[in-house]
Amino acid sequence: MSGVPPRIEVKDLVVRYGEGAPAVDGVGFAIAPGELVTLLGPSGCGKTTTLRSIAGLETPTSGSIVLNGQTVYSSAERRNVPSEKRGVSMVFQSYAIWPHMTVFENVAYGLRVRKAPKAEVAASVARVLDMVQMQAYADRPSSNLSGGQQQRVAVARAIAFSPNVLLFDEPLSNLDAKLRAEMRVELRELQRRLDITSLYVTHDQEEALAISDRVIVMSNGKIEQIGTPEEIYNRPNTLFVADFVGAANIVGGKVAGPGPNGTLIFEGQGGVRMEIEAPPNGRGGDKVALRSSYIHLTPMPQTHNAVAGTIHRRMFHGDFIQYVVDWPAGQLIVRRPPTEHYTEGSAVTVSFLPEHCVLL
């Protein structure tokens, strides 16, 4: 954080419904000014409940939430500031665009509720519609907009009154794949241009890695790992993170001893011996995670971690080809560029570098 006070600070947050397991169980994190952080996890992991608690739309059981230096929720102080006084704005999954209003009226709504002067409303709406490339649609009924246009209007409405914090609840999940990819870029560019602190919720791993400064991976109401996209992808701390974020092969076995140049030797299933990087914290483990994108397939043996295999299945995905490879430890999922062609049944050598083998 470099000594700068966080814009969002959550401590020991617990949200419980009834007598069952808590939906959010002791979650804590801090977000710096201008940072975009994503809560990533499967359905039911507690990410949206955490977001709604910050927005003031859920009442936590215990813990505290501080926004822009102001405590907006504290179970110890019995404080719960209403949502409209928290200085946050939220973009919902359903967009929540009012169909009976024009684009201008939708975007102006929050400003008018806050009793902003008419001239300020007009100037602010024009400014944000220009940012989201919707100025030409100001007078169009919202019911006549496409999904992507509605999403832009929802973002414009959220930023029109210059909130301190912007919250996104799976805002792209209703769009088709191509438009979703385009809107990721647009949202990230807009967030950087505004330099607004943002918390983003998604279950889409690719989306989280693409747009975030940091990612918070959640499971069963708890935080599994916090880190940059590169850290989350390349250095997962737990089996859940390795398995959920990206395509990883999990190889069971045990550390057999030291290897050359500070590496370790890992004995996997089927007698596979792998040279792996030693964990920086010296922890042990009985599984190795190996990303499918970091595995090489060659017809000739290689020097590092070279194991004979056979192409079992080949699936073309456009930007890459996914191979299922039979090898002594079972099967590997391997992703290679579409320029590398191997036919089903052909013999290959599977190889990978020690630094791409993460001990779990």
Secondary structure, DSSP 8 states (H G I E B T S, - for coil): -TT---SEEEEEEEE--TTSS-SEEEEEEEE-TT-EEEEE--TTSSHHHHHHHHHTSS--SEEEEEETTEEEEETTTTEE--GGGS-EEEE-TTTT--TTSBHHHHHHHHHHHTT--HHHHHHHHHHHHHHTT-GGGTTSBGGG--HHHHHHHHHHHHHTT--SEEEEESTTTTS-HHHHHHHHHHHHHHHHHHT-EEEEEES-HHHHHHH-SEEEEEETTEEEEEE-HHHHHHS-SSHHHHHHSS-EEEEEEEEEEE-GGG-EEEEEGGG-EEEE---TT----SEEEEEGGG-EEESS--SSS-EEEEEEEEEE-SS-EEEEEEETTEEEEEEE-TT----TT-EEEEE--GGGEEE-
